Structure formats: structure tokens, C-alpha cells
Amino acid sequence: MAQTTPRRRPRRCGAGGGRFSGGPAGPVTAKRAPRRRRRIHNAGDESDVGQVRVSHTTVERALAPIEDDYDVIIFDGPPSLGMALDAALYYCRQREDERPQRSGVLIPVNADIYSYNAYKMLRRQIDDLAVDANADIDYLGLVLNEYDSRQGQVVQRSHNSWLEFVDPGVLVVIKALKEPKEAAAARTPLLEYAPTSEHATVMRELAKELAA
């Protein structure tokens, strides 16, 4: 069926890719779902983006020439705070012609006190940037990562505390499983290494929820 609706801007999502002081990671970039042919572009890590310390509009200006080629642009960031993170966060803001929760920030966290402290620092940076840049930056949710109930009462209490969060709330709990570590050791994407694993299934369900 031919598409008759006008072209929309791609969705922009900031997400953490690793542990940030034991918790959430800040939003870099990879894009998926190309319009014409299968392509994945990497815009480098924070050290690359940080070389151009101009303003929080740096990433937006850099991606402007290719933005219309993609349905979704994902920033998967290193565990650090800084100007490069500000640039990625600003790019993920809600645009004037965009409905709420279409773009925003997805934050992975762990069930420990270090992750909670790191989350508070990240939240403060996001909220400060929103005020300074007069931008609406939506929180898409939290992902409770590498949870293992066998680690004792402290981890269980932290897990329960995260689940009480409302804005943003926890979208999914991902257990501590062997497949992600094996995939990393094999230098193979998880969805290719173990496509039917519990972790891969959860990731696909999360993607569907965010795309809804």
C-alpha cells in the first residue's frame, strides 16, 4: 500500500549503553530502520562528539543532512556526563510538531544504591538542560537491568524501590543472564547470537512498546 501521509521527523531516543557509576548511562548514536536500504551509521562515542564543544545544538546540526533518511535515531551513550550528553539530550527533545512521548530518554538502571545516586545526577542534568535550553525532554521510562534476586535483601529492596517509580516508571526488568556476556565475548549482537533467548525476547517487546 502506498504511503500517503506526510513524512514525519524520525523518532529520537537517548538511551544508556552501559553502567554509569553502577547505573544509568548517558545518551551516542546509531540509527535504525532506514527508508531505502539497510544502513547503520555510527556517529562515534562521546570523545568524538566532544571534540566539537560548541553548543547543545552540535548533534542536531551534524545530523540534519541525513535525518530524513531514518524512521528512528537512537543515541546509545557512554556512562558519563558532559557537554556531549547535553547535545544528545537536546536533539532528543520534543519538537513543536511532535506529539509527547514520541521522542525522549530511556534510562537503564541497576538494582543498587550506586545506580540510584547516578540516576539522580543524570536526572538533574536533564532537567537543568531543559530549563536552560527551554526544551521539553520526555522521559520514556526506566529499564531495570541485570537483576538477580539471589543477590540478597539489599538488591531486592532496591528492585522494589525502582518499581515504585512513576514518572518515569520501569518499563521492563531484565534479569542477569549469560547470553549478553557470551554475545559480547563473541563480538556478536545479542539478537543474532541468541535470537530466541529471554533477553532478546524482552528487548523486542520493549522495542514494540516504545514504537506503539
C-alpha positions as CSV (number, residue, x, y, z in Angstrom):
1,M,0.0,0.0,0.0
2,A,1.4,3.4,-0.9
3,Q,2.2,5.7,1.9
4,T,0.0,8.9,1.6
5,T,0.7,10.5,4.9
6,P,3.3,13.3,5.0
7,R,6.8,12.5,6.0
8,R,7.4,12.9,9.7
9,R,10.6,13.6,11.6
10,P,12.3,10.4,12.8
11,R,11.8,9.5,16.4
12,R,14.8,10.3,18.5
13,C,15.7,8.3,21.6
14,G,18.5,8.7,24.1
15,A,19.5,5.5,25.9
16,G,22.3,4.3,28.0
17,G,24.5,1.5,26.8
18,G,26.4,0.6,29.9
19,R,26.8,1.2,33.6
20,F,27.1,4.8,34.8
21,S,28.6,4.6,38.3
22,G,26.8,1.4,38.6
23,G,23.6,2.7,37.0
24,P,22.2,4.7,34.1
25,A,24.3,5.6,31.1
26,G,24.1,8.8,29.2
27,P,22.9,9.0,25.7
28,V,25.7,8.5,21.4
29,T,24.4,7.4,18.2
30,A,23.2,4.7,16.0
31,K,20.3,4.8,13.7
32,R,18.0,2.0,12.6
33,A,15.0,1.4,10.2
34,P,16.3,3.1,7.1
35,R,13.9,4.2,4.4
36,R,15.7,2.8,1.3
37,R,18.3,0.1,2.1
38,R,19.7,-1.4,5.2
39,R,22.2,1.1,6.7
40,I,23.6,1.7,10.1
41,H,25.6,4.8,10.8
42,N,27.7,5.4,13.9
43,A,28.4,8.9,14.9
44,G,31.1,7.9,17.3
45,D,31.3,7.9,21.1
46,E,31.4,10.9,23.5
47,S,35.1,11.5,22.8
48,D,34.3,12.1,19.1
49,V,31.3,14.3,19.7
50,G,33.1,16.1,22.5
51,Q,35.8,17.3,20.2
52,V,33.4,19.9,18.9
53,R,32.4,21.7,22.0
54,V,30.3,24.5,20.5
55,S,26.8,24.2,21.9
56,H,24.0,21.8,22.7
57,T,22.9,22.1,19.0
58,T,26.1,20.4,17.8
59,V,24.5,17.0,17.2
60,E,21.3,18.4,15.7
61,R,23.4,20.4,13.1
62,A,25.6,17.4,12.4
63,L,22.6,15.0,11.7
64,A,20.4,17.5,9.8
65,P,21.6,16.3,6.4
66,I,20.7,12.7,7.0
67,E,17.8,12.9,9.5
68,D,15.0,12.4,6.9
69,D,16.6,9.1,5.8
70,Y,15.6,7.3,9.0
71,D,12.5,6.5,11.0
72,V,14.2,6.2,14.3
73,I,17.5,7.7,15.6
74,I,18.9,6.1,18.8
75,F,21.7,7.6,20.9
76,D,23.3,4.8,22.9
77,G,25.6,6.6,25.2
78,P,28.7,6.0,27.4
79,P,28.4,6.1,31.2
80,S,29.4,9.7,31.7
81,L,28.0,13.2,32.0
82,G,29.3,16.2,29.9
83,M,28.6,18.5,27.0
84,A,28.3,15.7,24.5
85,L,25.5,14.3,26.6
86,D,23.8,17.7,26.6
87,A,24.0,17.8,22.8
88,A,22.4,14.3,22.5
89,L,19.7,15.1,25.0
90,Y,18.8,18.4,23.3
91,Y,18.5,16.5,20.0
92,C,16.0,14.1,21.7
93,R,13.7,16.9,22.8
94,Q,10.1,17.1,21.7
95,R,9.8,19.3,18.6
96,E,7.0,21.8,18.0
97,D,5.1,19.5,15.6
98,E,5.7,16.3,17.5
99,R,3.4,14.6,20.0
100,P,4.6,13.9,23.6
101,Q,6.5,10.7,24.3
102,R,7.4,10.2,20.6
103,S,11.0,11.1,21.3
104,G,12.9,11.2,24.6
105,V,15.2,9.4,27.0
106,L,15.2,5.8,28.0
107,I,17.4,5.1,31.1
108,P,18.9,1.8,32.1
109,V,19.4,1.3,35.8
110,N,20.7,-1.4,38.2
111,A,19.3,-2.6,41.5
112,D,21.8,-0.9,43.7
113,I,22.3,2.3,45.6
114,Y,25.1,3.5,43.2
115,S,22.7,3.3,40.3
116,Y,20.1,5.4,42.2
117,N,22.7,8.1,43.0
118,A,23.8,8.1,39.4
119,Y,20.2,8.4,38.2
120,K,19.7,11.5,40.4
121,M,22.7,13.1,38.8
122,L,21.5,12.3,35.3
123,R,18.0,13.5,36.1
124,R,19.4,16.8,37.4
125,Q,21.4,17.3,34.2
126,I,18.4,16.6,32.0
127,D,16.2,18.9,34.0
128,D,18.8,21.7,34.1
129,L,19.3,21.4,30.3
130,A,15.5,21.5,29.8
131,V,15.3,24.8,31.7
132,D,18.5,26.4,30.2
133,A,17.6,25.5,26.6
134,N,13.8,26.0,27.0
135,A,13.3,22.4,25.8
136,D,10.8,19.7,26.5
137,I,12.7,16.4,27.1
138,D,10.4,13.5,27.7
139,Y,11.3,10.5,29.9
140,L,10.3,7.4,28.1
141,G,11.0,5.1,31.1
142,L,13.5,3.1,33.0
143,V,14.9,-0.3,32.2
144,L,16.0,-2.3,35.3
145,N,19.0,-4.2,34.1
146,E,20.9,-7.3,35.2
147,Y,18.5,-8.1,38.1
148,D,19.3,-11.2,40.2
149,S,17.1,-11.9,43.2
150,R,19.7,-14.3,44.6
151,Q,22.0,-11.4,45.4
152,G,20.1,-10.8,48.7
153,Q,17.8,-8.4,50.5
154,V,19.6,-5.2,49.6
155,V,19.2,-5.9,45.9
156,Q,15.6,-7.0,46.4
157,R,14.8,-3.8,48.3
158,S,16.4,-1.7,45.6
159,H,14.4,-3.6,42.9
160,N,11.2,-2.9,44.8
161,S,12.1,0.8,45.2
162,W,12.7,1.1,41.4
163,L,9.3,-0.5,40.7
164,E,7.6,2.2,42.8
165,F,8.8,4.9,40.4
166,V,6.0,6.5,38.4
167,D,7.5,9.4,36.3
168,P,9.3,7.8,34.7
169,G,8.3,4.2,35.6
170,V,10.1,0.9,35.0
171,L,9.1,-0.4,31.6
172,V,10.8,-3.8,31.9
173,V,13.0,-5.8,34.3
174,I,15.9,-7.6,32.6
175,K,17.4,-10.5,34.5
176,A,21.1,-11.2,34.9
177,L,21.6,-13.8,32.1
178,K,24.5,-15.4,30.5
179,E,23.7,-14.7,26.8
180,P,24.6,-11.0,26.8
181,K,28.0,-11.7,28.2
182,E,28.6,-14.6,25.8
183,A,27.5,-12.4,22.9
184,A,29.8,-9.6,24.0
185,A,32.7,-12.1,24.2
186,A,31.9,-13.3,20.7
187,R,31.6,-9.7,19.5
188,T,28.2,-10.6,18.1
189,P,24.9,-8.7,18.5
190,L,22.7,-10.4,21.1
191,L,19.8,-10.7,18.7
192,E,22.0,-12.5,16.3
193,Y,23.9,-14.6,18.8
194,A,20.8,-15.8,20.8
195,P,17.7,-14.6,19.0
196,T,15.3,-16.8,21.0
197,S,16.8,-16.1,24.4
198,E,14.8,-14.5,27.2
199,H,16.9,-11.3,27.0
200,A,16.4,-11.0,23.2
201,T,12.7,-11.5,23.6
202,V,12.4,-8.8,26.3
203,M,14.4,-6.4,24.0
204,R,12.0,-7.0,21.1
205,E,8.9,-6.5,23.4
206,L,10.4,-3.3,24.7
207,A,11.0,-2.0,21.2
208,K,7.4,-2.7,20.3
209,E,6.2,-0.8,23.4
210,L,8.3,2.2,22.6
211,A,7.2,2.1,18.9
212,A,3.5,1.9,19.8
